[in-house]
Amino acid sequence: MVFRRVLAPQGAGPETVSFAVGGRYRVAVAVWSGAGSERAGLKAFSPEWVELELEA
C-alpha cells in the first residue's frame, strides 16, 4: 500500500494529525477484501497498534 498526503496540512482542524520526518506514530489498519466476501463490518484489521516511522 502507498499512502500519500502532506506531512503538516495547512488549516488543519483539531482532529488532523501533523507528521514529521523521523517521527514515530502508532496506527491501526483495517482492510476490506471484496474477493474474500468482506463487506460492511467484516474486514481484516491489525489487533494491536502498529508503529509507523517516517524516514526522509
CHARMM-style PDB file with segment names, atoms N, HN, CA, C and O in Angstrom:
ATOM      1  N   MET     1       0.814  -1.169   0.000  1.00  0.00      PROA
ATOM      2  CA  MET     1       0.000   0.000   0.000  1.00  0.00      PROA
ATOM      3  C   MET     1       0.867   1.246   0.000  1.00  0.00      PROA
ATOM      4  O   MET     1       1.974   1.258   0.538  1.00  0.00      PROA
ATOM      5  N   VAL     2       0.350   2.270  -0.603  1.00  0.00      PROA
ATOM      6  HN  VAL     2      -0.550   2.260  -1.041  1.00  0.00      PROA
ATOM      7  CA  VAL     2       1.013   3.567  -0.588  1.00  0.00      PROA
ATOM      8  C   VAL     2      -0.016   4.599  -0.141  1.00  0.00      PROA
ATOM      9  O   VAL     2      -1.084   4.738  -0.738  1.00  0.00      PROA
ATOM     10  N   PHE     3       0.328   5.307   0.908  1.00  0.00      PROA
ATOM     11  HN  PHE     3       1.195   5.194   1.392  1.00  0.00      PROA
ATOM     12  CA  PHE     3      -0.493   6.415   1.368  1.00  0.00      PROA
ATOM     13  C   PHE     3       0.265   7.691   1.046  1.00  0.00      PROA
ATOM     14  O   PHE     3       1.473   7.783   1.267  1.00  0.00      PROA
ATOM     15  N   ARG     4      -0.442   8.657   0.531  1.00  0.00      PROA
ATOM     16  HN  ARG     4      -1.423   8.582   0.352  1.00  0.00      PROA
ATOM     17  CA  ARG     4       0.225   9.904   0.176  1.00  0.00      PROA
ATOM     18  C   ARG     4      -0.591  11.080   0.684  1.00  0.00      PROA
ATOM     19  O   ARG     4      -1.794  11.179   0.443  1.00  0.00      PROA
ATOM     20  N   ARG     5       0.098  11.975   1.397  1.00  0.00      PROA
ATOM     21  HN  ARG     5       1.076  11.894   1.592  1.00  0.00      PROA
ATOM     22  CA  ARG     5      -0.510  13.213   1.869  1.00  0.00      PROA
ATOM     23  C   ARG     5       0.604  14.130   2.341  1.00  0.00      PROA
ATOM     24  O   ARG     5       1.733  13.679   2.533  1.00  0.00      PROA
ATOM     25  N   VAL     6       0.308  15.406   2.529  1.00  0.00      PROA
ATOM     26  HN  VAL     6      -0.609  15.772   2.372  1.00  0.00      PROA
ATOM     27  CA  VAL     6       1.309  16.332   3.049  1.00  0.00      PROA
ATOM     28  C   VAL     6       1.541  16.004   4.525  1.00  0.00      PROA
ATOM     29  O   VAL     6       0.640  15.512   5.204  1.00  0.00      PROA
ATOM     30  N   LEU     7       2.747  16.276   5.016  1.00  0.00      PROA
ATOM     31  HN  LEU     7       3.479  16.676   4.465  1.00  0.00      PROA
ATOM     32  CA  LEU     7       3.063  15.945   6.404  1.00  0.00      PROA
ATOM     33  C   LEU     7       2.313  16.820   7.395  1.00  0.00      PROA
ATOM     34  O   LEU     7       1.807  16.327   8.403  1.00  0.00      PROA
ATOM     35  N   ALA     8       2.240  18.107   7.116  1.00  0.00      PROA
ATOM     36  HN  ALA     8       2.651  18.508   6.298  1.00  0.00      PROA
ATOM     37  CA  ALA     8       1.567  19.039   8.024  1.00  0.00      PROA
ATOM     38  C   ALA     8       0.595  19.893   7.207  1.00  0.00      PROA
ATOM     39  O   ALA     8       0.986  20.935   6.680  1.00  0.00      PROA
ATOM     40  N   PRO     9      -0.660  19.465   7.097  1.00  0.00      PROA
ATOM     41  CA  PRO     9      -1.628  20.209   6.291  1.00  0.00      PROA
ATOM     42  C   PRO     9      -1.862  21.618   6.828  1.00  0.00      PROA
ATOM     43  O   PRO     9      -1.889  21.834   8.039  1.00  0.00      PROA
ATOM     44  N   GLN    10      -2.030  22.566   5.924  1.00  0.00      PROA
ATOM     45  HN  GLN    10      -2.008  22.391   4.939  1.00  0.00      PROA
ATOM     46  CA  GLN    10      -2.345  23.939   6.317  1.00  0.00      PROA
ATOM     47  C   GLN    10      -3.814  24.010   6.697  1.00  0.00      PROA
ATOM     48  O   GLN    10      -4.655  23.357   6.079  1.00  0.00      PROA
ATOM     49  N   GLY    11      -4.118  24.799   7.706  1.00  0.00      PROA
ATOM     50  HN  GLY    11      -3.435  25.330   8.208  1.00  0.00      PROA
ATOM     51  CA  GLY    11      -5.501  24.960   8.127  1.00  0.00      PROA
ATOM     52  C   GLY    11      -6.082  23.697   8.738  1.00  0.00      PROA
ATOM     53  O   GLY    11      -7.290  23.470   8.672  1.00  0.00      PROA
ATOM     54  N   ALA    12      -5.225  22.872   9.335  1.00  0.00      PROA
ATOM     55  HN  ALA    12      -4.244  23.056   9.389  1.00  0.00      PROA
ATOM     56  CA  ALA    12      -5.672  21.601   9.907  1.00  0.00      PROA
ATOM     57  C   ALA    12      -6.595  21.836  11.095  1.00  0.00      PROA
ATOM     58  O   ALA    12      -6.393  22.762  11.881  1.00  0.00      PROA
ATOM     59  N   GLY    13      -7.599  20.996  11.215  1.00  0.00      PROA
ATOM     60  HN  GLY    13      -7.764  20.243  10.576  1.00  0.00      PROA
ATOM     61  CA  GLY    13      -8.534  21.069  12.326  1.00  0.00      PROA
ATOM     62  C   GLY    13      -8.022  20.298  13.529  1.00  0.00      PROA
ATOM     63  O   GLY    13      -6.927  19.737  13.480  1.00  0.00      PROA
ATOM     64  N   PRO    14      -8.791  20.260  14.606  1.00  0.00      PROA
ATOM     65  CA  PRO    14      -8.343  19.604  15.841  1.00  0.00      PROA
ATOM     66  C   PRO    14      -8.174  18.082  15.701  1.00  0.00      PROA
ATOM     67  O   PRO    14      -7.442  17.479  16.486  1.00  0.00      PROA
ATOM     68  N   GLU    15      -8.825  17.457  14.733  1.00  0.00      PROA
ATOM     69  HN  GLU    15      -9.420  17.946  14.095  1.00  0.00      PROA
ATOM     70  CA  GLU    15      -8.698  16.009  14.541  1.00  0.00      PROA
ATOM     71  C   GLU    15      -7.604  15.635  13.545  1.00  0.00      PROA
ATOM     72  O   GLU    15      -7.369  14.449  13.315  1.00  0.00      PROA
ATOM     73  N   THR    16      -6.934  16.613  12.954  1.00  0.00      PROA
ATOM     74  HN  THR    16      -7.124  17.576  13.142  1.00  0.00      PROA
ATOM     75  CA  THR    16      -5.917  16.355  11.941  1.00  0.00      PROA
ATOM     76  C   THR    16      -4.556  16.154  12.596  1.00  0.00      PROA
ATOM     77  O   THR    16      -4.140  16.942  13.445  1.00  0.00      PROA
ATOM     78  N   VAL    17      -3.872  15.093  12.193  1.00  0.00      PROA
ATOM     79  HN  VAL    17      -4.210  14.453  11.503  1.00  0.00      PROA
ATOM     80  CA  VAL    17      -2.540  14.803  12.724  1.00  0.00      PROA
ATOM     81  C   VAL    17      -1.486  15.358  11.779  1.00  0.00      PROA
ATOM     82  O   VAL    17      -1.556  15.153  10.567  1.00  0.00      PROA
ATOM     83  N   SER    18      -0.518  16.057  12.334  1.00  0.00      PROA
ATOM     84  HN  SER    18      -0.461  16.224  13.318  1.00  0.00      PROA
ATOM     85  CA  SER    18       0.628  16.517  11.559  1.00  0.00      PROA
ATOM     86  C   SER    18       1.776  15.551  11.811  1.00  0.00      PROA
ATOM     87  O   SER    18       2.040  15.172  12.952  1.00  0.00      PROA
ATOM     88  N   PHE    19       2.454  15.157  10.743  1.00  0.00      PROA
ATOM     89  HN  PHE    19       2.239  15.465   9.816  1.00  0.00      PROA
ATOM     90  CA  PHE    19       3.572  14.234  10.835  1.00  0.00      PROA
ATOM     91  C   PHE    19       4.882  14.982  10.649  1.00  0.00      PROA
ATOM     92  O   PHE    19       4.897  16.084  10.101  1.00  0.00      PROA
ATOM     93  N   ALA    20       5.986  14.387  11.102  1.00  0.00      PROA
ATOM     94  HN  ALA    20       5.973  13.491  11.547  1.00  0.00      PROA
ATOM     95  CA  ALA    20       7.320  14.961  10.918  1.00  0.00      PROA
ATOM     96  C   ALA    20       8.277  13.846  10.532  1.00  0.00      PROA
ATOM     97  O   ALA    20       8.174  12.728  11.037  1.00  0.00      PROA
ATOM     98  N   VAL    21       9.212  14.153   9.634  1.00  0.00      PROA
ATOM     99  HN  VAL    21       9.297  15.061   9.225  1.00  0.00      PROA
ATOM    100  CA  VAL    21      10.231  13.183   9.247  1.00  0.00      PROA
ATOM    101  C   VAL    21      11.005  12.779  10.499  1.00  0.00      PROA
ATOM    102  O   VAL    21      11.410  13.638  11.283  1.00  0.00      PROA
ATOM    103  N   GLY    22      11.208  11.491  10.689  1.00  0.00      PROA
ATOM    104  HN  GLY    22      10.878  10.794  10.053  1.00  0.00      PROA
ATOM    105  CA  GLY    22      11.889  10.975  11.873  1.00  0.00      PROA
ATOM    106  C   GLY    22      10.938  10.679  13.020  1.00  0.00      PROA
ATOM    107  O   GLY    22      11.334  10.091  14.026  1.00  0.00      PROA
ATOM    108  N   GLY    23       9.676  11.090  12.868  1.00  0.00      PROA
ATOM    109  HN  GLY    23       9.355  11.568  12.050  1.00  0.00      PROA
ATOM    110  CA  GLY    23       8.685  10.846  13.918  1.00  0.00      PROA
ATOM    111  C   GLY    23       8.199   9.407  13.917  1.00  0.00      PROA
ATOM    112  O   GLY    23       8.254   8.716  12.900  1.00  0.00      PROA
ATOM    113  N   ARG    24       7.726   8.971  15.068  1.00  0.00      PROA
ATOM    114  HN  ARG    24       7.681   9.532  15.895  1.00  0.00      PROA
ATOM    115  CA  ARG    24       7.131   7.633  15.206  1.00  0.00      PROA
ATOM    116  C   ARG    24       5.682   7.807  15.660  1.00  0.00      PROA
ATOM    117  O   ARG    24       5.389   8.600  16.555  1.00  0.00      PROA
ATOM    118  N   TYR    25       4.794   7.061  15.033  1.00  0.00      PROA
ATOM    119  HN  TYR    25       5.032   6.417  14.306  1.00  0.00      PROA
ATOM    120  CA  TYR    25       3.371   7.196  15.292  1.00  0.00      PROA
ATOM    121  C   TYR    25       2.743   5.820  15.404  1.00  0.00      PROA
ATOM    122  O   TYR    25       3.122   4.897  14.683  1.00  0.00      PROA
ATOM    123  N   ARG    26       1.785   5.680  16.308  1.00  0.00      PROA
ATOM    124  HN  ARG    26       1.477   6.430  16.894  1.00  0.00      PROA
ATOM    125  CA  ARG    26       1.064   4.417  16.444  1.00  0.00      PROA
ATOM    126  C   ARG    26      -0.185   4.497  15.575  1.00  0.00      PROA
ATOM    127  O   ARG    26      -0.961   5.448  15.669  1.00  0.00      PROA
ATOM    128  N   VAL    27      -0.370   3.485  14.727  1.00  0.00      PROA
ATOM    129  HN  VAL    27       0.261   2.713  14.650  1.00  0.00      PROA
ATOM    130  CA  VAL    27      -1.510   3.456  13.814  1.00  0.00      PROA
ATOM    131  C   VAL    27      -2.169   2.084  13.862  1.00  0.00      PROA
ATOM    132  O   VAL    27      -1.563   1.107  14.302  1.00  0.00      PROA
ATOM    133  N   ALA    28      -3.388   2.022  13.416  1.00  0.00      PROA
ATOM    134  HN  ALA    28      -3.881   2.815  13.059  1.00  0.00      PROA
ATOM    135  CA  ALA    28      -4.106   0.764  13.238  1.00  0.00      PROA
ATOM    136  C   ALA    28      -4.570   0.712  11.793  1.00  0.00      PROA
ATOM    137  O   ALA    28      -4.797   1.753  11.176  1.00  0.00      PROA
ATOM    138  N   VAL    29      -4.714  -0.483  11.249  1.00  0.00      PROA
ATOM    139  HN  VAL    29      -4.530  -1.328  11.750  1.00  0.00      PROA
ATOM    140  CA  VAL    29      -5.068  -0.651   9.843  1.00  0.00      PROA
ATOM    141  C   VAL    29      -6.254  -1.594   9.720  1.00  0.00      PROA
ATOM    142  O   VAL    29      -6.302  -2.633  10.379  1.00  0.00      PROA
ATOM    143  N   ALA    30      -7.205  -1.232   8.878  1.00  0.00      PROA
ATOM    144  HN  ALA    30      -7.166  -0.388   8.343  1.00  0.00      PROA
ATOM    145  CA  ALA    30      -8.332  -2.108   8.544  1.00  0.00      PROA
ATOM    146  C   ALA    30      -8.405  -2.206   7.028  1.00  0.00      PROA
ATOM    147  O   ALA    30      -8.271  -1.201   6.329  1.00  0.00      PROA
ATOM    148  N   VAL    31      -8.618  -3.424   6.515  1.00  0.00      PROA
ATOM    149  HN  VAL    31      -8.726  -4.240   7.083  1.00  0.00      PROA
ATOM    150  CA  VAL    31      -8.629  -3.655   5.072  1.00  0.00      PROA
ATOM    151  C   VAL    31      -9.820  -4.535   4.714  1.00  0.00      PROA
ATOM    152  O   VAL    31     -10.077  -5.552   5.359  1.00  0.00      PROA
ATOM    153  N   TRP    32     -10.537  -4.129   3.681  1.00  0.00      PROA
ATOM    154  HN  TRP    32     -10.329  -3.304   3.157  1.00  0.00      PROA
ATOM    155  CA  TRP    32     -11.641  -4.917   3.174  1.00  0.00      PROA
ATOM    156  C   TRP    32     -11.199  -5.626   1.901  1.00  0.00      PROA
ATOM    157  O   TRP    32     -10.538  -5.026   1.053  1.00  0.00      PROA
ATOM    158  N   SER    33     -11.558  -6.887   1.762  1.00  0.00      PROA
ATOM    159  HN  SER    33     -12.095  -7.374   2.451  1.00  0.00      PROA
ATOM    160  CA  SER    33     -11.270  -7.651   0.550  1.00  0.00      PROA
ATOM    161  C   SER    33     -12.595  -8.143  -0.034  1.00  0.00      PROA
ATOM    162  O   SER    33     -13.202  -9.088   0.470  1.00  0.00      PROA
ATOM    163  N   GLY    34     -13.021  -7.487  -1.092  1.00  0.00      PROA
ATOM    164  HN  GLY    34     -12.528  -6.719  -1.501  1.00  0.00      PROA
ATOM    165  CA  GLY    34     -14.271  -7.901  -1.736  1.00  0.00      PROA
ATOM    166  C   GLY    34     -14.206  -9.319  -2.258  1.00  0.00      PROA
ATOM    167  O   GLY    34     -15.207 -10.035  -2.224  1.00  0.00      PROA
ATOM    168  N   ALA    35     -13.036  -9.744  -2.747  1.00  0.00      PROA
ATOM    169  HN  ALA    35     -12.223  -9.162  -2.775  1.00  0.00      PROA
ATOM    170  CA  ALA    35     -12.876 -11.118  -3.248  1.00  0.00      PROA
ATOM    171  C   ALA    35     -13.019 -12.131  -2.123  1.00  0.00      PROA
ATOM    172  O   ALA    35     -13.360 -13.288  -2.369  1.00  0.00      PROA
ATOM    173  N   GLY    36     -12.758 -11.701  -0.875  1.00  0.00      PROA
ATOM    174  HN  GLY    36     -12.481 -10.761  -0.676  1.00  0.00      PROA
ATOM    175  CA  GLY    36     -12.892 -12.583   0.281  1.00  0.00      PROA
ATOM    176  C   GLY    36     -14.257 -12.441   0.944  1.00  0.00      PROA
ATOM    177  O   GLY    36     -14.433 -12.849   2.092  1.00  0.00      PROA
ATOM    178  N   SER    37     -15.222 -11.867   0.233  1.00  0.00      PROA
ATOM    179  HN  SER    37     -15.079 -11.536  -0.700  1.00  0.00      PROA
ATOM    180  CA  SER    37     -16.590 -11.638   0.730  1.00  0.00      PROA
ATOM    181  C   SER    37     -16.629 -10.747   1.965  1.00  0.00      PROA
ATOM    182  O   SER    37     -17.562 -10.838   2.763  1.00  0.00      PROA
ATOM    183  N   GLU    38     -15.627  -9.887   2.132  1.00  0.00      PROA
ATOM    184  HN  GLU    38     -14.869  -9.813   1.484  1.00  0.00      PROA
ATOM    185  CA  GLU    38     -15.644  -8.954   3.248  1.00  0.00      PROA
ATOM    186  C   GLU    38     -16.407  -7.707   2.827  1.00  0.00      PROA
ATOM    187  O   GLU    38     -16.180  -7.172   1.742  1.00  0.00      PROA
ATOM    188  N   ARG    39     -17.302  -7.250   3.678  1.00  0.00      PROA
ATOM    189  HN  ARG    39     -17.485  -7.685   4.559  1.00  0.00      PROA
ATOM    190  CA  ARG    39     -18.102  -6.074   3.399  1.00  0.00      PROA
ATOM    191  C   ARG    39     -18.598  -5.498   4.711  1.00  0.00      PROA
ATOM    192  O   ARG    39     -18.568  -6.165   5.745  1.00  0.00      PROA
ATOM    193  N   ALA    40     -19.046  -4.275   4.665  1.00  0.00      PROA
ATOM    194  HN  ALA    40     -19.070  -3.733   3.825  1.00  0.00      PROA
ATOM    195  CA  ALA    40     -19.572  -3.582   5.851  1.00  0.00      PROA
ATOM    196  C   ALA    40     -18.582  -3.726   7.007  1.00  0.00      PROA
ATOM    197  O   ALA    40     -17.446  -3.263   6.907  1.00  0.00      PROA
ATOM    198  N   GLY    41     -19.002  -4.363   8.103  1.00  0.00      PROA
ATOM    199  HN  GLY    41     -19.925  -4.740   8.185  1.00  0.00      PROA
ATOM    200  CA  GLY    41     -18.129  -4.516   9.265  1.00  0.00      PROA
ATOM    201  C   GLY    41     -17.222  -5.731   9.209  1.00  0.00      PROA
ATOM    202  O   GLY    41     -16.416  -5.939  10.116  1.00  0.00      PROA
ATOM    203  N   LEU    42     -17.338  -6.545   8.152  1.00  0.00      PROA
ATOM    204  HN  LEU    42     -17.993  -6.376   7.416  1.00  0.00      PROA
ATOM    205  CA  LEU    42     -16.493  -7.731   8.011  1.00  0.00      PROA
ATOM    206  C   LEU    42     -15.201  -7.335   7.318  1.00  0.00      PROA
ATOM    207  O   LEU    42     -15.211  -6.967   6.144  1.00  0.00      PROA
ATOM    208  N   LYS    43     -14.089  -7.409   8.040  1.00  0.00      PROA
ATOM    209  HN  LYS    43     -14.081  -7.708   8.994  1.00  0.00      PROA
ATOM    210  CA  LYS    43     -12.817  -6.968   7.476  1.00  0.00      PROA
ATOM    211  C   LYS    43     -11.663  -7.564   8.263  1.00  0.00      PROA
ATOM    212  O   LYS    43     -11.844  -8.105   9.353  1.00  0.00      PROA
ATOM    213  N   ALA    44     -10.485  -7.453   7.693  1.00  0.00      PROA
ATOM    214  HN  ALA    44     -10.338  -7.014   6.807  1.00  0.00      PROA
ATOM    215  CA  ALA    44      -9.269  -7.822   8.406  1.00  0.00      PROA
ATOM    216  C   ALA    44      -8.715  -6.555   9.040  1.00  0.00      PROA
ATOM    217  O   ALA    44      -8.796  -5.484   8.438  1.00  0.00      PROA
ATOM    218  N   PHE    45      -8.153  -6.651  10.242  1.00  0.00      PROA
ATOM    219  HN  PHE    45      -8.086  -7.521  10.731  1.00  0.00      PROA
ATOM    220  CA  PHE    45      -7.614  -5.477  10.910  1.00  0.00      PROA
ATOM    221  C   PHE    45      -6.422  -5.854  11.781  1.00  0.00      PROA
ATOM    222  O   PHE    45      -6.247  -7.017  12.145  1.00  0.00      PROA
ATOM    223  N   SER    46      -5.620  -4.870  12.105  1.00  0.00      PROA
ATOM    224  HN  SER    46      -5.763  -3.926  11.809  1.00  0.00      PROA
ATOM    225  CA  SER    46      -4.478  -5.100  12.988  1.00  0.00      PROA
ATOM    226  C   SER    46      -5.003  -5.128  14.426  1.00  0.00      PROA
ATOM    227  O   SER    46      -5.599  -4.152  14.881  1.00  0.00      PROA
ATOM    228  N   PRO    47      -4.791  -6.228  15.140  1.00  0.00      PROA
ATOM    229  CA  PRO    47      -5.340  -6.325  16.502  1.00  0.00      PROA
ATOM    230  C   PRO    47      -4.593  -5.455  17.511  1.00  0.00      PROA
ATOM    231  O   PRO    47      -5.098  -5.218  18.608  1.00  0.00      PROA
ATOM    232  N   GLU    48      -3.408  -4.980  17.159  1.00  0.00      PROA
ATOM    233  HN  GLU    48      -2.998  -5.173  16.268  1.00  0.00      PROA
ATOM    234  CA  GLU    48      -2.621  -4.120  18.035  1.00  0.00      PROA
ATOM    235  C   GLU    48      -2.186  -2.893  17.250  1.00  0.00      PROA
ATOM    236  O   GLU    48      -2.272  -2.866  16.022  1.00  0.00      PROA
ATOM    237  N   TRP    49      -1.722  -1.884  17.962  1.00  0.00      PROA
ATOM    238  HN  TRP    49      -1.652  -1.906  18.959  1.00  0.00      PROA
ATOM    239  CA  TRP    49      -1.149  -0.718  17.304  1.00  0.00      PROA
ATOM    240  C   TRP    49       0.100  -1.152  16.532  1.00  0.00      PROA
ATOM    241  O   TRP    49       0.853  -2.012  16.989  1.00  0.00      PROA
ATOM    242  N   VAL    50       0.312  -0.548  15.361  1.00  0.00      PROA
ATOM    243  HN  VAL    50      -0.300   0.151  14.990  1.00  0.00      PROA
ATOM    244  CA  VAL    50       1.488  -0.793  14.537  1.00  0.00      PROA
ATOM    245  C   VAL    50       2.295   0.502  14.540  1.00  0.00      PROA
ATOM    246  O   VAL    50       1.735   1.585  14.368  1.00  0.00      PROA
ATOM    247  N   GLU    51       3.612   0.392  14.736  1.00  0.00      PROA
ATOM    248  HN  GLU    51       4.067  -0.488  14.876  1.00  0.00      PROA
ATOM    249  CA  GLU    51       4.424   1.609  14.768  1.00  0.00      PROA
ATOM    250  C   GLU    51       4.818   2.018  13.359  1.00  0.00      PROA
ATOM    251  O   GLU    51       5.338   1.213  12.586  1.00  0.00      PROA
ATOM    252  N   LEU    52       4.564   3.263  13.041  1.00  0.00      PROA
ATOM    253  HN  LEU    52       4.141   3.916  13.668  1.00  0.00      PROA
ATOM    254  CA  LEU    52       4.928   3.848  11.750  1.00  0.00      PROA
ATOM    255  C   LEU    52       6.052   4.847  11.997  1.00  0.00      PROA
ATOM    256  O   LEU    52       5.896   5.776  12.789  1.00  0.00      PROA
ATOM    257  N   GLU    53       7.178   4.659  11.325  1.00  0.00      PROA
ATOM    258  HN  GLU    53       7.305   3.904  10.682  1.00  0.00      PROA
ATOM    259  CA  GLU    53       8.290   5.591  11.447  1.00  0.00      PROA
ATOM    260  C   GLU    53       8.535   6.226  10.082  1.00  0.00      PROA
ATOM    261  O   GLU    53       8.721   5.522   9.090  1.00  0.00      PROA
ATOM    262  N   LEU    54       8.534   7.550  10.034  1.00  0.00      PROA
ATOM    263  HN  LEU    54       8.383   8.122  10.840  1.00  0.00      PROA
ATOM    264  CA  LEU    54       8.714   8.258   8.774  1.00  0.00      PROA
ATOM    265  C   LEU    54      10.187   8.553   8.534  1.00  0.00      PROA
ATOM    266  O   LEU    54      10.857   9.160   9.369  1.00  0.00      PROA
ATOM    267  N   GLU    55      10.682   8.113   7.378  1.00  0.00      PROA
ATOM    268  HN  GLU    55      10.138   7.620   6.699  1.00  0.00      PROA
ATOM    269  CA  GLU    55      12.063   8.353   7.011  1.00  0.00      PROA
ATOM    270  C   GLU    55      12.116   9.355   5.868  1.00  0.00      PROA
ATOM    271  O   GLU    55      11.162   9.482   5.100  1.00  0.00      PROA
ATOM    272  N   ALA    56      13.219  10.059   5.758  1.00  0.00      PROA
ATOM    273  HN  ALA    56      13.994   9.956   6.381  1.00  0.00      PROA
ATOM    274  CA  ALA    56      13.396  11.040   4.688  1.00  0.00      PROA
ATOM    275  C   ALA    56      13.609  10.354   3.362  1.00  0.00      PROA
ATOM    276  OT1 ALA    56      13.777  11.022   2.341  1.00  0.00      PROA
TER     277      ALA     56
END
